[in-house]
Amino acid sequence: MDTNMNAVIVGSGSYIPTLRVSNDDFLNHVFYDQDGKVLSKKNKDIIQQFAKITGIQERRYVSDDQVSSDIMSLAAADALKSSGIDGESLDYIIVAHNFGDVKATNSHSDFVPTLACRVKHQLGIINPLTVAYDLTWGCAGWLQGVIQANFFIKSGNAKRVMVIGGETLSRVCDPHDRDSMIFSDGAGAVILEAQHSIHPVGILSHVSKSYTDGLAYVLRMGASYNPDFDSNALFIKMNGRKLYENVLKTVPSTIKDCLDKAALTISDVDKVLIHQANEKMDEAILRELFNIYGGEEHKPLVDLMPMTISWLGNSSVATLPTLFDLILKGKFENQQFTPGTNIVFTAVGAGVNMNAVVYRIP
């Protein structure tokens, strides 16, 4: 293994659905609790409390004629076009998702053929040595794909790998569950390339963990909270309180483990790109990380941890690559990457799976 061979992001792309869904669009929903009883609070109060905790004001949904593989292909095409890279030169296409292609007309997941093969087909890539496969690892799946790409590149078995994350969570949300307001749709992609450098750049370190003991079903699939709703459909369900409590215990230490492997500390970090499901939770994670290092915040949270959750919601595996692409292309106000910028990527997904990557801009 060449220790001076680095996995560097040389292209990125994203697709942000055009349909804006504001919090006010939920005012006429009928919300139930997990016992099948209508919530007594007024929707206006439910939504205000929801926005205060999560920071979400609106989210994006795909149009009825789109499925996940469609928007993934658009994000992938954007990455190829903006980077000038020929898709035929890719060694791998890794596609992270959790629900396959779900049509607007039903909630059944379609996994055959794999979404990675569908994306490769839609991109018109013919090369049989461009290996396409799916990765399901909860919301942390895209970052895990990046970690796998790093292994391929560092081992010398690949020179270019595309990693895509995409989801249409609007198709698997229970309209009678207030947690449905969290989820959204989107897709993002990056292309990692092998580059030789005597100075550490690109992926410096990574850590992955699975906390399945007692936490495996914190996120699960279940029937609608409305007992009179479609009994054959399954929707995403979340034990938010339990997830919140355990995330605060585990994610900060996971980030520190990753920084330790890179021989860095929190003071060396310029940006934290975190999976965004809850603004208050993400802020608490970062503050707990500062506490581990002695409690001093070296820069304002708004500068250190750019957030898209207020207008994009939680698009699962699409969150991180979309955020990276927006900043890289100058589409995120007051945020930018410059040579030497140290980034921490981190995410938590169903399982409970979590990971972190330290990345340095060349």
C-alpha positions in Angstrom: 0.0 0.0 0.0 1.3 3.4 -1.0 1.2 5.6 2.1 1.5 8.7 0.0 -1.5 7.9 -2.1 -4.5 9.9 -1.0 -8.3 9.8 -1.7 -9.2 13.3 -2.8 -12.6 14.7 -3.8 -12.2 16.0 -7.4 -15.9 16.5 -8.3 -19.3 17.0 -6.7 -22.9 17.4 -7.6 -26.3 17.6 -6.1 -30.0 17.7 -7.0 -32.4 19.7 -4.8 -36.0 19.0 -5.6 -38.1 21.9 -6.7 -41.2 21.3 -4.6 -41.0 23.5 -1.5 -43.1 22.2 1.5 -43.4 24.7 4.3 -44.4 24.0 7.9 -47.7 25.7 7.2 -48.5 23.0 4.7 -49.0 20.6 7.7 -51.6 22.8 9.4 -54.5 20.6 8.2 -52.9 17.3 8.9 -54.4 15.1 11.6 -51.6 13.9 13.9 -51.9 10.8 16.1 -49.7 9.5 18.9 -48.2 6.0 18.9 -51.3 4.7 20.7 -53.6 5.7 17.8 -55.1 8.7 19.5 -55.5 12.1 17.9 -53.1 14.6 19.5 -54.9 17.1 21.7 -52.6 20.0 20.9 -53.5 22.3 18.0 -51.4 21.9 14.9 -50.2 25.4 15.1 -48.7 24.7 18.5 -47.2 21.4 17.4 -45.6 23.0 14.4 -44.2 25.9 16.4 -42.6 23.5 18.9 -41.3 21.3 16.1 -39.6 24.3 14.4 -38.1 25.5 17.6 -36.5 22.1 18.3 -35.5 21.0 14.8 -34.9 24.4 13.1 -36.8 23.2 10.1 -39.0 25.8 8.3 -39.4 24.0 5.0 -38.3 20.9 3.2 -38.1 19.7 -0.5 -40.1 16.9 -2.1 -39.6 15.3 -5.5 -42.3 15.6 -8.2 -44.6 12.6 -8.8 -42.7 11.4 -11.8 -39.4 11.1 -10.0 -37.9 8.2 -8.0 -34.6 8.0 -6.0 -32.5 6.7 -8.9 -33.7 9.5 -11.1 -32.5 12.3 -8.8 -29.3 10.3 -8.0 -28.5 10.2 -11.7 -29.1 14.0 -11.9 -26.7 14.6 -9.0 -24.1 12.2 -10.5 -24.4 13.9 -13.9 -23.8 17.2 -12.2 -20.6 15.9 -10.5 -19.3 14.6 -13.9 -20.1 17.8 -15.8 -18.7 20.2 -13.2 -15.5 18.2 -12.8 -15.1 17.4 -16.5 -14.6 13.7 -15.7 -15.5 10.9 -18.1 -17.9 8.5 -16.4 -16.2 5.6 -18.3 -13.1 6.2 -16.2 -14.9 5.4 -12.9 -13.8 2.2 -11.2 -16.8 2.1 -8.8 -20.2 3.7 -8.4 -21.3 3.3 -4.8 -25.0 4.3 -4.2 -26.2 4.9 -0.6 -29.9 4.7 0.1 -32.3 2.9 2.4 -35.6 2.5 0.6 -34.9 1.8 -3.0 -37.1 3.4 -5.7 -40.6 4.2 -4.2 -43.2 5.5 -6.7 -45.7 8.2 -5.8 -48.6 5.8 -6.5 -47.5 3.3 -3.8 -45.1 2.9 -0.9 -43.5 -0.4 -2.0 -39.7 -0.3 -2.3 -38.1 -1.5 -5.5 -34.5 -2.7 -5.2 -34.2 -4.9 -8.4 -32.1 -4.1 -10.3 -29.9 -2.2 -7.8 -30.2 1.5 -7.8 -26.5 1.8 -8.6 -27.0 -0.2 -11.8 -30.0 2.0 -12.6 -27.8 5.1 -12.1 -25.0 3.7 -14.2 -27.5 2.9 -17.0 -29.1 6.4 -16.9 -25.6 7.9 -17.1 -24.9 5.9 -20.2 -21.7 4.3 -18.8 -20.8 1.2 -20.7 -17.5 0.2 -19.2 -18.1 -3.2 -17.5 -15.2 -2.5 -15.1 -17.2 0.3 -13.6 -18.6 -1.7 -10.8 -21.9 -0.5 -9.4 -23.3 -1.5 -6.1 -25.8 -0.3 -3.4 -25.0 0.4 0.3 -27.7 0.6 3.0 -26.4 1.9 6.3 -29.0 4.3 7.5 -28.4 8.1 7.2 -24.7 7.4 7.6 -24.6 5.4 4.4 -23.1 8.0 2.1 -20.2 8.7 4.4 -19.6 4.9 4.8 -19.4 4.8 1.0 -16.7 7.4 1.1 -14.9 5.3 3.7 -15.1 2.3 1.4 -13.9 4.4 -1.6 -10.9 5.4 0.5 -10.1 1.7 1.1 -10.3 0.9 -2.7 -8.0 3.9 -3.5 -5.5 3.3 -0.8 -5.2 -0.3 -1.7 -4.4 0.5 -5.3 -7.5 -1.2 -6.6 -9.2 1.9 -7.8 -8.3 5.3 -9.2 -11.7 7.0 -9.3 -14.8 6.2 -7.3 -18.2 8.0 -7.3 -20.2 7.9 -4.1 -23.8 9.0 -4.3 -26.4 9.5 -1.6 -30.1 9.9 -2.4 -33.5 9.3 -0.9 -37.2 10.2 -1.3 -38.3 10.0 2.3 -41.5 11.8 1.5 -42.7 8.5 0.1 -42.1 6.6 3.3 -43.4 9.2 5.8 -46.6 8.6 7.9 -48.7 11.7 7.2 -50.3 11.2 10.6 -47.0 11.2 12.5 -45.6 14.6 13.5 -42.1 13.3 12.9 -43.0 13.2 9.2 -42.2 16.9 9.1 -38.5 16.1 9.6 -38.0 14.2 6.4 -37.3 15.4 2.9 -35.9 14.3 -0.5 -32.6 15.0 -2.3 -29.5 13.6 -3.8 -25.7 14.4 -3.7 -22.6 12.9 -5.2 -18.8 13.2 -5.0 -16.0 11.7 -7.1 -12.9 10.6 -5.2 -9.6 10.2 -7.1 -6.2 8.7 -6.2 -3.6 11.5 -5.9 0.0 11.1 -4.8 1.2 13.7 -2.3 4.0 13.7 0.3 1.8 16.0 2.4 -1.4 14.6 3.9 -4.5 15.7 2.0 -7.9 14.3 1.2 -9.1 11.7 3.7 -6.8 11.7 6.7 -8.7 9.3 9.0 -12.1 7.7 9.5 -14.0 5.8 12.2 -17.1 3.7 12.0 -19.2 2.2 14.8 -22.4 0.2 15.2 -24.4 0.4 18.5 -26.9 -2.3 17.9 -27.2 -3.4 21.6 -30.5 -1.8 22.7 -30.4 0.7 19.9 -31.0 -1.4 16.7 -34.7 -0.4 16.5 -34.5 3.2 17.5 -35.3 3.8 13.9 -37.6 1.2 12.3 -40.5 0.6 9.9 -44.1 0.5 11.3 -47.7 1.0 10.5 -49.3 4.4 10.5 -50.3 5.9 13.8 -53.8 6.4 12.3 -55.5 3.0 13.0 -57.8 3.6 10.0 -55.1 4.3 7.5 -53.6 1.9 5.0 -52.8 -1.2 7.0 -50.5 -2.7 4.4 -48.1 0.2 4.2 -45.0 0.6 6.4 -43.6 4.0 7.4 -40.4 5.2 9.0 -40.7 5.5 12.8 -38.3 7.0 15.3 -37.8 6.9 19.0 -36.5 10.5 19.0 -35.8 10.8 22.7 -33.8 7.6 23.0 -31.9 8.5 19.8 -31.1 12.0 21.1 -29.8 10.8 24.4 -27.5 8.2 22.9 -26.2 10.4 20.1 -25.0 12.9 22.7 -23.1 10.1 24.5 -21.5 8.6 21.4 -21.1 11.0 18.5 -18.7 13.5 20.2 -16.4 10.6 21.3 -16.5 9.1 17.8 -15.4 12.5 16.3 -12.6 12.7 18.9 -11.4 9.2 18.0 -11.3 10.2 14.3 -9.4 13.4 15.1 -6.9 11.4 17.3 -6.2 9.1 14.4 -5.4 12.2 12.2 -3.2 13.6 15.0 -5.5 16.7 15.2 -7.6 18.4 17.9 -10.8 20.4 17.7 -8.8 23.6 17.4 -7.5 22.3 14.0 -11.0 21.9 12.6 -12.3 24.5 10.3 -15.7 23.0 9.3 -17.9 20.3 10.8 -20.3 18.9 8.2 -22.8 16.9 10.3 -25.8 14.9 9.2 -28.8 17.2 9.9 -31.9 15.8 11.5 -32.3 18.2 14.4 -30.6 21.5 14.8 -30.7 21.5 18.6 -29.2 18.0 18.7 -26.4 19.0 16.3 -25.5 22.0 18.4 -25.5 19.9 21.5 -23.2 17.4 19.8 -20.7 20.1 19.0 -20.8 21.7 22.4 -20.2 18.3 24.0 -17.3 17.8 21.7 -15.9 21.2 22.9 -16.4 20.0 26.5 -14.2 16.9 25.8 -11.5 19.3 24.7 -11.9 21.6 27.7 -15.0 23.6 26.8 -13.5 26.4 24.7 -15.3 27.2 21.5 -12.7 28.5 19.0 -15.1 30.0 16.6 -18.9 30.7 16.3 -21.0 27.7 15.7 -22.6 29.3 12.7 -19.2 29.5 11.0 -17.9 26.1 12.1 -21.1 24.1 11.5 -23.0 25.2 8.3 -26.6 24.1 8.4 -29.1 23.5 5.6 -31.8 21.9 7.7 -33.9 25.0 7.9 -34.7 24.9 4.2 -33.8 21.3 3.2 -34.9 19.3 6.1 -33.4 15.8 6.7 -32.7 14.2 3.4 -30.9 11.2 4.9 -27.9 10.1 2.9 -28.2 13.2 0.7 -27.6 15.7 3.4 -23.8 15.6 3.6 -22.9 15.5 -0.1 -25.5 18.2 -0.9 -24.0 20.4 1.8 -20.5 19.8 0.6 -21.4 20.6 -3.0 -23.2 23.8 -2.1 -20.2 25.1 -0.2 -17.6 23.9 -2.8 -19.5 25.7 -5.6 -20.0 28.9 -3.7 -23.7 28.5 -3.3 -23.7 28.7 0.5 -23.5 32.3 1.7 -20.5 33.1 4.0 -19.1 29.6 3.7 -16.2 28.4 1.6 -13.4 25.9 1.4 -9.8 26.9 0.9 -6.6 24.9 0.5 -5.7 23.4 3.9 -9.3 23.5 5.2 -9.8 20.7 7.7 -13.3 19.2 7.6 -15.0 16.7 9.9 -17.8 14.8 8.3 -20.0 12.9 10.7 -23.4 11.1 10.6 -25.7 8.8 12.5 -28.0 6.3 10.9 -30.5 3.5 11.5 -28.8 0.5 13.2 -27.6 2.6 15.2 -24.6 3.2 12.8 -22.3 6.2 13.0 -19.1 7.3 11.4 -16.7 10.2 11.1 -14.1 11.3 8.5 -11.4 13.9 8.7 -10.8 15.5 5.3 -8.3 18.1 4.2 -8.9 20.3 1.1 -5.8 20.0 -1.1 
